[in-house]
Amino acid sequence: MKKTIITFFALLLSIATFSQDKLDKDKIMTLKVAFITENLELTTNEAQKFWPIYNAFEEAQDRLRDAAHALRKNANTETLTETEAKDLLKQMQDNNIKRIQLYNNYLEDLQTVFTAKKIIKLKETEDNFRKKMFEEYKKRRKKNKE
């Protein structure tokens, strides 16, 4: 396990040498998959059941996030009528409800694969991965400013 973690961080550091433009979503996702797999100590059976659920959730979440972004981007508050603003708010509320429903369904689906404790550990692992990526981003940004 220590070797895998060391390998992961070596890979993360080597990627850090590339510019931000080269760190595309696929590379980050590859790191994320390795990080989650290692930290949760997934068995082959668990991985076969988990990754399709996880990937479907991520894709649906991305679509909802894109839809929410498009709603905000297309709204010109200077020319928006009150009726249009109310319609926009309703669409934003509907989008948030969909996000909550999606997450609740995701948690239910995960319970068919993992124990509740392992699901909590998954959330913690995702948070840790996000923190590490953000720290790496800040380091590169600081380095680029020097």
C-alpha positions in Angstrom: 0.0 0.0 0.0 2.8 2.4 0.8 4.4 1.7 -2.6 1.2 2.6 -4.3 0.8 5.8 -2.3 4.4 6.8 -3.1 3.8 6.0 -6.7 0.7 8.1 -6.8 2.5 11.1 -5.2 5.4 10.7 -7.6 3.0 10.7 -10.5 1.2 13.8 -9.0 4.5 15.6 -8.7 5.6 14.7 -12.2 2.3 16.0 -13.5 2.9 19.2 -11.5 5.8 20.0 -13.8 3.5 20.3 -16.8 1.6 23.5 -17.4 -2.0 23.9 -16.2 -3.1 23.6 -19.8 -1.8 20.1 -20.1 -3.6 19.0 -16.9 -6.8 18.1 -18.6 -9.8 16.3 -17.1 -8.7 12.9 -18.2 -5.4 13.1 -16.4 -7.0 14.4 -13.2 -9.6 11.6 -13.4 -6.9 9.0 -13.8 -5.2 10.3 -10.6 -8.6 10.4 -8.9 -9.4 6.8 -9.8 -6.0 5.6 -8.5 -6.4 7.7 -5.3 -9.9 6.4 -4.6 -9.0 2.8 -5.4 -6.0 2.9 -3.2 -7.6 4.7 -0.2 -10.7 2.5 -0.2 -8.7 -0.6 -0.8 -11.2 -1.8 -3.4 -11.5 -5.4 -4.2 -11.9 -6.4 -7.8 -15.5 -7.3 -7.2 -16.2 -4.0 -5.5 -14.4 -2.0 -8.2 -16.5 -3.7 -10.9 -19.7 -2.7 -9.2 -18.5 0.7 -7.9 -17.0 2.4 -11.0 -20.0 2.3 -13.2 -22.1 3.8 -10.4 -19.5 6.4 -9.7 -18.9 7.3 -13.4 -22.7 7.6 -14.1 -23.1 9.9 -11.1 -20.1 12.1 -12.1 -21.5 12.4 -15.7 -25.0 13.3 -14.5 -23.6 15.8 -12.0 -21.5 17.4 -14.8 -24.6 17.8 -16.9 -26.5 19.4 -14.1 -23.6 21.7 -13.3 -23.3 22.7 -17.0 -27.1 23.4 -17.1 -26.8 25.6 -14.0 -23.9 27.4 -15.5 -25.7 28.0 -18.7 -28.7 29.4 -16.9 -26.6 31.9 -15.0 -24.5 32.7 -18.1 -27.4 33.4 -20.3 -29.2 35.7 -17.8 -28.6 39.4 -18.4 -29.7 41.0 -15.1 -29.9 44.4 -16.8 -32.5 43.4 -19.3 -34.3 40.7 -17.3 -38.0 41.3 -16.6 -39.4 40.3 -13.3 -41.4 37.4 -15.0 -38.2 36.2 -16.7 -36.3 36.4 -13.4 -39.0 34.4 -11.6 -38.8 31.7 -14.4 -35.0 31.7 -14.0 -35.3 31.2 -10.3 -37.7 28.4 -10.8 -35.3 26.7 -13.2 -32.5 27.1 -10.7 -34.6 25.6 -7.9 -35.5 22.7 -10.2 -31.9 22.1 -11.0 -30.9 22.1 -7.3 -33.7 19.6 -6.6 -32.4 17.4 -9.4 -28.9 17.6 -7.9 -30.2 16.6 -4.5 -32.2 13.7 -5.9 -29.2 12.6 -8.0 -27.0 12.5 -4.9 -29.6 10.7 -2.8 -30.0 8.0 -5.5 -26.2 7.8 -5.8 -25.9 7.1 -2.0 -28.7 4.4 -2.3 -26.8 2.8 -5.2 -23.5 2.8 -3.3 -25.2 1.0 -0.4 -25.6 -2.0 -2.7 -21.8 -2.2 -3.1 -20.3 -0.7 0.1 -21.0 -0.5 3.8 -22.1 2.8 5.2 -18.7 3.2 6.8 -17.0 2.8 3.4 -19.3 5.3 1.8 -18.3 7.8 4.4 -14.7 7.0 3.7 -15.3 7.5 0.0 -16.6 11.1 0.7 -13.5 11.7 2.9 -11.2 10.4 0.2 -12.8 12.6 -2.5 -12.4 15.6 -0.2 -8.8 14.8 0.4 -8.1 14.4 -3.3 -9.7 17.8 -4.0 -7.5 19.4 -1.3 -4.4 17.8 -2.7 -5.3 19.0 -6.2 -6.0 22.5 -5.0 -2.7 22.6 -3.1 -0.9 21.5 -6.2 -2.7 24.2 -8.2 -1.7 26.9 -5.7 1.9 25.7 -5.7 2.1 25.9 -9.5 0.4 29.2 -9.6 2.8 30.6 -7.0 5.7 29.2 -9.0 4.5 30.7 -12.2 4.3 34.1 -10.5 7.9 34.0 -9.4 
